Amino acid sequence: ALILLGRLKEQSQIVVGGYVWRSGRRVWILAFMLAGKSLVDNCFDQQAWAEMGKTMMTREMLDRLEREWCRTLDWRLVITEAELSQFSRM
């Protein structure tokens, strides 16, 4: 999740959806959701993630932000062994 956050920050488009960076909790739940979905085949479904973040955003907002974030990252959600190793040394 932290590597995905770093990738998003590397992009010049820090503002995803026009408001996501105003809430660190929204960013955090999105990062965990995308990391979970890309690492585990049988991860929580979208409804479960929406329920976890219900005080921060609606399901529709979550869906939209997920799509925008994936587009911003050019769908690069896979974390290589080299990236993980470098991150672990930090």
C-alpha positions in Angstrom: 0.0 0.0 0.0 2.8 2.4 0.8 4.6 1.7 -2.5 1.4 2.5 -4.3 1.1 5.7 -2.4 4.6 6.6 -3.4 3.9 5.9 -7.0 0.8 8.1 -6.9 2.9 10.9 -5.3 5.6 10.6 -8.0 3.0 11.5 -10.6 2.4 15.2 -11.0 -1.3 14.6 -10.5 -1.3 14.7 -6.7 -5.0 15.6 -6.8 -7.0 12.6 -7.8 -10.7 13.1 -8.1 -10.3 16.7 -7.1 -10.4 16.1 -3.4 -8.9 12.8 -2.4 -5.7 14.4 -0.9 -7.7 16.4 1.5 -8.4 13.2 3.4 -5.4 11.0 4.4 -7.9 8.4 5.5 -9.5 8.2 2.0 -6.0 7.8 0.4 -5.1 5.2 3.0 -8.2 3.0 2.4 -7.8 3.3 -1.4 -4.1 2.2 -1.1 -5.0 -0.8 1.0 -7.9 -1.7 -1.3 -5.8 -1.6 -4.4 -2.9 -3.4 -2.7 -5.3 -6.1 -1.5 -7.0 -6.5 -4.8 -3.7 -6.8 -6.7 -2.1 -9.3 -4.2 -5.0 -11.6 -3.1 -7.4 -13.2 -5.5 -10.1 -13.6 -2.9 -9.9 -10.2 -1.3 -12.8 -8.1 0.1 -15.4 -7.2 -2.5 -16.2 -3.6 -3.3 -19.2 -3.5 -1.0 -17.0 -4.5 1.9 -14.5 -1.8 1.2 -17.3 0.7 0.9 -18.6 -0.4 4.3 -15.2 0.0 5.9 -14.9 3.6 4.5 -18.6 4.5 4.8 -17.9 7.5 7.1 -15.3 8.9 4.6 -16.9 8.3 1.2 -19.8 6.7 -0.6 -19.5 3.5 -2.7 -19.9 5.6 -5.8 -17.1 7.9 -4.7 -14.9 4.9 -3.9 -15.5 3.3 -7.3 -14.7 6.6 -9.1 -11.6 7.3 -7.1 -10.4 3.7 -7.7 -10.7 4.1 -11.5 -9.0 7.5 -11.4 -6.2 6.3 -9.3 -5.6 3.2 -11.5 -5.6 5.5 -14.6 -3.2 7.9 -12.9 -0.8 5.0 -12.1 -1.3 3.7 -15.7 -2.5 0.5 -14.1 0.9 -0.3 -12.6 -0.3 -2.1 -9.5 2.2 -4.9 -9.5 5.1 -4.4 -7.0 8.3 -6.0 -8.2 10.7 -7.9 -5.9 13.3 -5.2 -6.5 10.9 -2.4 -5.4 9.9 -4.3 -2.3 13.5 -5.0 -1.5 14.4 -1.3 -1.9 11.4 -0.2 0.2 12.4 -2.7 2.9 15.8 -1.1 3.2 14.4 2.4 3.8 
